[in-house]
């Protein structure tokens, strides 16, 4: 493909400029003769002959002249022309010389230098394939802007106009890479390890990471066979950023930044006493769109680029190209299975697939079908099945582009499987107990179903209340909550309380009796710690999150927001039910705790068997429904 995916010109105009490249041989013809230059040591062929005989003086002089940082364009052209004429002699014995040539500053030079250098590269890799990887490393090393290190860790750019030259410099890199691939088709086999090796450390600046990821994505356009591997590499690095910036850390950083901004404004107003009418202020500036959390800022920059790439690759002149889209969906789904699904508590990277699925309903349905197959497949690991349930429930609850018909079809599948599971346990000779280690996928499926109903119950009931209630009753929710497996005891409290309030309002099922009984039976675990203080352990055993909880990144969030179902506050009657339930449960819990006396070290009370499950993560807080939590 001749067309190269465009570089975002956010440092210039904020727009996207389409750039094309030409790699035909006619464009590599020599343009003009080089200017005569003064040089020492004779021509290259003579120097190589002397070197072979053991005379190293001119050979070392030649290397020093090539390494001169002040070398002129005409000198570079003259040297390269001579090297091309004797490229067959540049074997493994001349490795240091070749490395010196590969370090020549050709990127950003005049067009004759760039073309001459590309012709040299094509001749070199054709005649001496031993240098193929060295040439690839050289090209890939230019995927980020050149930096000069001073004073230990401080870095700065060596060019004042680097941002102006980025598009041109990156174009030259990709032209060289495509040229190498033309002459050595096996390049694809050697390129991917080099791309992995050269990926910048995730603690590098946002600009460095952005440049490198941009160029990786451009490679997928003209080497589609590497698309899946490159996407996997990018997602792997972004995932490391994602999990290192927790939701709570990002929210805290934003709150602190907002508080500091307000304090600064108050101080400025007090000092200068200026009355400013802010109603006519312009929209949010680029600085206000920056994330206060350093890691979140890097992730936001990369997510904007990744989502833009997905849109640009799948659309041509605003029309969806299904062939490209299907290939990208398959590749992203493979990366999802390998990296995202097994990773606990990632907050943002999964939205790449969310965004892609919004392009066409069939993509969203394919994603749901994929998750469903993982969930109800007993040969899959339990942890992956539970994660799939979380993705399924969260996707159906939050994706605006998924119609109610699809939501109901998925609920039918979920509850059919849930009822079949309950029946299989009823018919079993083994005693039924509430144990997350034995029934984890079942509890995750129940929680996903409850979560979907919480978000979608209005859509189910609006229009025709009678038919909506008949549908909810057909799900036989009472059998689920009354089952000896007792899912209400295991699901996240925020989900349980909200589900109970909604189902009570519409008289579909009454959950509070079971919840109060669970509260009395589920004694807290109290352990003695240093200084005769006591710590109450978490009694919620289902360590789960909802992957499509609210998106926190500001810039990339502008692409997600129109597709996302926000939580709608409940009406007063629903809030009253939820508040009353929470208050009763809390009072029962407080009364019980006040009646207990801790006598000795260790644990007191009855500890459910699942509290010792390896599936529990003490640091997990689940995914509260924010509106409901505030109302409590």
Secondary structure by P-SEA (a helix, b strand, c coil): ccccccccccccccbbbbbbbbcccccccccccccbbbbccccaaaaaaaaaacccaaaaaaaaaaacccccaaaaaaaaaaaaaccccccccaaaaaaaaaacccccccaaaaaaaaaaaaaaaaacccaaaaaaaaaaaacccbbbbccccbbbbcccccccaaaaaaaaaaaaaaaaaaaccccccccaaaaaaacccccccaaaaaaaaaaaaaaaaccccaaaaaaaaaaaaaaaaaaaccaaaaaaaaaaaaaaaaaaaaaaaaaccccccccccccccccccccccaaaaaaaaaaaaaaaaaaaaacccccccaaaaaaaaaaaaaaaaccccccccccccaaaaaaaaaccaaaaaaaaaaaaaaaacccccaaaaaaaaaaaaaaaaccccccaaaaaaaaaaaaaaaaaaaaaaaaccccccccccccaaaaaaaaaaaaaaaacccccccccaaaaaaaaaaaaaaaaaaccccccccccaaaaaaaaaaaaaacccccaaaaaaaaaabbbbbbbccccbbbbccccccccccccccccccccccccccccccbbbbcaaaaaaaaaaaaaaaaaaaaaaaacccccccccccccccccccccccccccccaaaaaaac
